[in-house]
Amino acid sequence: MKRLLFITYSLGKKGGVQSVLTNLMNELCSRFDITVLCLDGNEKFIFHLDPKIKSVVLNSFGNIKSFRAMVFMDKYFSWLPKKENFKNYIYQYGVYCLLKKWLKNNQQNYDTIITCRYTLSSMLSTMKGINNKTLAWEHINYKIGGFFWFTIMRPYYKNLKGIVYINKESKEHYKKINPNSILITNIIGEPYESMPYVSLEKKDNSILFVGRLHPEKNIKQIVEIYSNLSHSGSWKLVIVGEGVEKKFLENYIKDHPNCNIEITGNKTKDEVCEYMKNSKIQILASETEAFGLVLVESMFCSNALISYDCEFGPASIINENNGFLIKPHDKKDFTEKLQLLIDNENLLKKLNISSYQESQKWKKDNILNLWEKLLNK
């Protein structure tokens, strides 16, 4: 079997990248000899790994020079604007040194290396003898990374074996850098893959948001849109996630005790799936997405979808069979479409059925075929 090395920062934290990485490795491990290299020093993984997958854990926080440089920054340059950005660059340099040393001694044991973060992909793209066996697996909006990573480092992707990107909007950008670029969407995985259809009658009158509670997710707009609905409190807004906007939500609920909004905090994948099974409508108001995984997961749970047509993701997923795509920041149209679904049970039932049917197009077989062809080249 061909030998694969996946490199990531962590499998010990919850997150979309960790989830889809685990899904892919678990699916491929019967066909490939897989090792995963984790750089955060944490040997306790959040998601279940197939026993056939080997793991190596390195402590990227253990580079003495980087650590001392960060302490020095805190002690003498605490006043510096964007100090944390500089500290992150110092940390990444420590990661680079650690990776280069480890790969020098071990890279010959692997046929293909897959990096799961643009910073890691950029580092390996500069390492001769390693870059030509490395695939950059891009999970993000390609514009993210700032001047250093986007403008200076990303062009070195031309040295890589190839690039895997997850949304169609990225095609032109990556093809210009490296012609060996391919679109492969993420595997949704269990428990969603085997989810049976859930009829509208078995669901609660709930509108669901799942995601990080950060400003770019537009949580405040979601609350504003919900507050403008006419439903006499019969519909509940359920918000699953953690982040800096949680305080705003808690204060809003305190000031509006009858608002019928529930904040659940972070939940396991199985718990999130239960919330999706019990809800009727999944909403997303992000300013930007890399893919919109939560929308596909919600389709497997027979939900209608409403989302802003942000720069990446939702336009590849949402159509007339599963919901409504709204012009960014058009709160009026978002509110009207949400009100339409609440008021029109026949339409909601129709989307409940056709959204589940649409989800079957996102099953894993085609995705795995693409990965196997790429890795067996």
Secondary structure, DSSP 8 states (H G I E B T S, - for coil): --EEEEEES-SSS--HHHHHHHHHHHHHTTTSEEEEEE-BS----SS---TTSEEEE-BTT--HHHHHHHHHHHHH-TTSTTHHHHHHHHHHHHHHHHHHHHHHHHGGG-SEEEE-SHHHHHHHHTSTTTGGGEEEEE-S-TTTTHIIIIIIIGGGGGGSSEEEESSGGGHHHHHHH-SSEEE------TTTTT-----GGGS-SEEEEES--SGGGTHHHHHHHHHT--STT-SEEEEE--STTHHHHHHHHHH-TTS-EEEEE---HHHHHHHHHH-SEEEE--S--SS-HHHHHHHHTT-EEEEE--SSSHHHH--TTTEEEE-TT-HHHHHHHHHHHHH-HHHHHHHHHHHHHHHGGG-HHHHHHHHHHHHT-
